[in-house]
Amino acid sequence: MTIRDIEAVASLKILAAVARADGTVHNDERKSLAAALESLDLEKPIPVDELLGTDKGIDVLAELRRLESPESREQIYRSAFFMAYADGACTKEEQALLDLVAAETGVTAEQRAALERLFVPSAQRTSLLPTKARTIDDSTERAAHVSKEILKYAALTAVLGAFPIPGLAIATDLGVVALQVKMVRDIGQYWGHPMDRNAAKSMLYGMGLGTGARLAVNNLAKLLPGWGSAVGATTSFASTYALGKVIEKYFAADAKGDLASLKDDFKAAEKEGKATYAEHEDEVAEKAVASKATLAKLTAELNAGKITQAELEQKLSDMADA
């Protein structure tokens, strides 16, 4: 179910207030909010600089009171939480806004604790999904393996990106990040450059992926008018595909290039990824249907405390390797 335009704009203003709360608007926060604004077909578009740069500030309480639907009121705390932790830590100013959002929307202490268990340990975890990749010296064989890996991970993250239920989808969004980290490590291993989780995740951050800001907007976007599962699938496929392509280029240069210089390549590769998704759309749709019951079961078990986020991510990795 989508929310009204007025609620979508109010929600984005609240996220902008959280982004501004620590005095620094990080690039991934700006880019994520800009992408969400562009996805709205508003009669009077709002530039992201206007959203973030107003000297008058944002009346968060007034914006919260514009959220009338249960869907928007339920989602805003989760998205605000992700935005607050976008840089890995929540400042006292950001926490004050989270407290206000929770109080106004009726978020319980149990719901807050559950979200903290889900997101914060995942962001700080140092364990790795095991990789089966091996160094391949033959360039033709290596290229074939890397191409297969990129398509495999892009297809599964598309399925996860299409998961339609905000809240439950948080776990699958975090799963997308874990799979993208594993893909980066796999590609590095094929090229003879083993790496740890932090190094791999920093590569995602360099492309604007995997951040709290991106997760915040992704979860809110599932309620935005005109979004939906199809857009979520396309976006996840294209970003994973593009990440794989630019990381392969990075390792092909013996991992000595400037990762920041690959951002333009990433944008071009995203366009290629969207075209590639169109070629594999039926395959992804079939995979989504086949995986729906499994994903629903896994997220239900996660919410019930029967499995951990790390165990969920391992099961997702097993699905990719199957």
N, C-alpha and C positions, 0 to 999 in steps of 0.2 A: 504494500500500500504506500502511495506517495503522500507527501505533506503539501500544504498550500505554499504558494510562492512567498507569502508574508512570513510564514514560519521558517522557510528555507533561508531567507535573508536574515531573519532574526538569529537563527542558529549560527550562521556564518559570522555575524557580528559578535556573538558570544565567543566563538573560537578566535576571532581577531583580538578580542579583549584579552583572552588568555595568552595569545602569542605576544602581545605587547606588555604583559604584566611584569616581566623580568627586565624590561627596559631595552631589550634587544630582540628585534624580529629577525630570526634566522632565515637564510635563503630558502630552505626547504619549506618553512612555514609559509612564506610569501608565495612560493610556487604552487603549493598545494591549495591555498585559498584562491589563488588566481584561476587554477584549473576548475575548481568548483563553481566559481562565479561564471566562468565561460560556459559551463554546462547548463546554466539556467537561461531559459528563453524569457528574459525579463523585458517588459515594455520599456523600462528605463534602466539600461545596464549600469552596474556599479563597478568602476575601476578598482582594482585591488589596492592601489595607492590611496584612493579615497577612503576605502574601508579601514586601512591600517594607519593612515597618516592624519586623520582628523585631530585637530588641536583640542576640540571639545571633549574628546574621549568618548567612550561608549557606556551608556547607562545599561549595565548588564541586567539589573533587576527589571527595568522596563522591557527589555528584549525578552527576558524569560517569561514575562506575563503575556507576550504575544503568542507563546507556544500553547495552543489550546488542545491539540490532538494528543491522545495517549502516546502515539508513536513518536512524535517529536519530543515530548517531555521525557519519555523513557530513554531516547537515544542521546540527548544532549549531554548528559553527565559522562557517558562513555567517551564521546568524542572530545569533550573538554579535558577529560583525564589524559587521553592520548596526547593532546596538544600540550598539556602541562609538562608531560614527560618527554617531549619531542627531543630535548637535548640530553636526556638521560637522568635528569634530576628535577625535582619540583621545588621551586623557591617558595618562600613564605607568602609572597604576593600571589603567586599562582594557586597556592593552597587555599588562600582566603577566597579566591573566586570559585574554586571547586566546592568549598564549604557552602557558599552562597547558592550555587547551582543545586547542590544536594538538598539543601533546606527548602528551596523553592519548589523543587520537583518531587519531593518525597522519597528520595533515595535513602534506603535503609543502611544501617551500619554493616549488616551482613552483605548487602550488595556491593558496598564499597570495598569491603575486605576481600570479597571474591574477585573483584576486578584487579586489586593489587596483587593477589596471588597469581592471577593469570598473566598480567603484563610485566610487572616489575621483575620477578624472577626470570622470565623469558628474556628480558632485555639484558640482564646481568649474567645470564648463564654462560659458562665457559665450555660445557660439554659439547661434543660434536656428533652430528649424524655420521655414522661410518661411511667411508667412501670405498667403492670397489674399483675405482679407476686406477690405472697403472700407467707409467710412463711409456709412450709409444714413440719410437724414433723414426719410423717410416712416415713420411709426411702425408702420403695418400691415405694410409690406414688411420692416421691420427685425425685427419680432416673428416673422414667418414664417421668416426666415433664421436667427435665433437658435434658435428651436425645432427647426429641422432640424439645426443644428449640434450641439445638445445630444444629440439622439437618435442622431446619427451617431457621435459620440465615445463615448457611453455603450455603444452596441452593440459597437464595436470593443474597448473596454476590457473589456467582459464576456467577449469571446472570449479576450483575453489573460489575464484573471483566472482563466479556466478551464484555462489551460495546466497540465497535471497533473504535470509532472516537476520536483521541487525541484532547484535547481542550474541547469538549463536555464531554469527559470522566472524566475530572478533577472533575466535580460536582459529578459524580457517585462514583469516588474513595473516595471523602470526605464522601459520603453517606455510603460507606463500613465502614469507621472509626466510624461514628455515630452509625451504627447498631452493630458493635462489642462492642462499649462502652455500649450500651443498653443491649446486651446479658450478658456482665459481671455483670452489675447491677442486671439483672433478676436472674442470678444464685446465686448471693450473697443474694438476697431477699429470694429465695427458702430456703436457708440455715440459714436464720435469721440474715444476715449481710447486712443491708442497707448501701449504700455508695453513695457519691456524684460523680459528673462527673470527677473531677480532680483525685480522687483516682482511679476510673475505668480506666481513660486514662493512668495513670502512670503504670497500669498493662499491657496495650498494649505496652507502650514504653519498659517495661522490657523484652518483647518478640520480640522487634524490629519491632513492628507493629505501624501504625498510624503516623509515623514520617514524617517530610518533606523530608528526604532523600529517604525513601521508596516510597513516592508519586512521587518524581522526577524521580526515576528509572522506576517505574511502567508506567508512562506516556511515557517515552522515549521507554520503552520496546515494546509498542504497534506498534512501527515502525521498531523494530529490525528484521532482517531476521530470519525466523524460529519461531517467536513468534506467534502472532495471537490470535484470540478469545478463541480457545480451551485451550491454555496454561494459558491465563488470568483467565478463569473460574476455571481450576484445581487449580491454585495457590491460588485464593481467597477462594475457598471452603476449601482447605486443611488448610490454615492459620486460618480461622474462626473456623473450626472443632477442630484444635489443641488447639487454645486459650480456647475454651469452656471446653475441657477435662482437661487442666492443671489448669484452674481456679476452676473447680469443685473439683479437688484434693486439691487445696489450702484451699477452704472453708471447705472441709471435715476434714481438720486438724485444724478446728476452727480458720482459718485465722491467725495462729500464726507461720506458717512456713516462711522460707526465700524464697521470690519470685524468687530471682536470681537463687536459686537451681533448679527451675523448667525449666530452659532453656533447659537442656538435655532432660527432659520429653517432652518439646515442639517439639523438633526435631523428636523424636520418634513418637509423636502424628501426626505430619505433614505427615509422611509416611503412617500412618494408615488412615489419612484423604484423601490422594490420592487414596488409595485402596477403601475407602468408596465412593469417588466421582465416581469411575468406576462403582460401583453398582447402583448409582443414576443418571448416566449421561443422560439417556433418559428422566428422570423426569425433570432434570435441563434444558435440551434442549427444552422441551415442555414449560417450564416456561419462557424461554428466548424468544421464539417465541410469546407467549401470552403477554409478557411485553414490547416487542420492541417498539410498537407504543406509549405506555404510557410513556416510558422512553424518547423517542425522543421528545414527546410533552412537558414533564416536563423540560427537559434541554433547549429546545427552549424558553419556558416561562421564565426560569431563565436568559438566555442570554439577553432576551428582557426586563428584569427588572420587569416582571409581578409577579414573586414570588421571595422570598429570598432563600438563601441556607438552612436556618433553616426550611422554609416551605417545601422545597424539601425533606429534611431529614424526616420531619413528614409524608409526603406522602409515602416515602419509608417504614417507620415504619408501616404505615397502610397496605401497601402491604404485609408485613411480617405477620401481625396479621390476615389478611383476610383468 
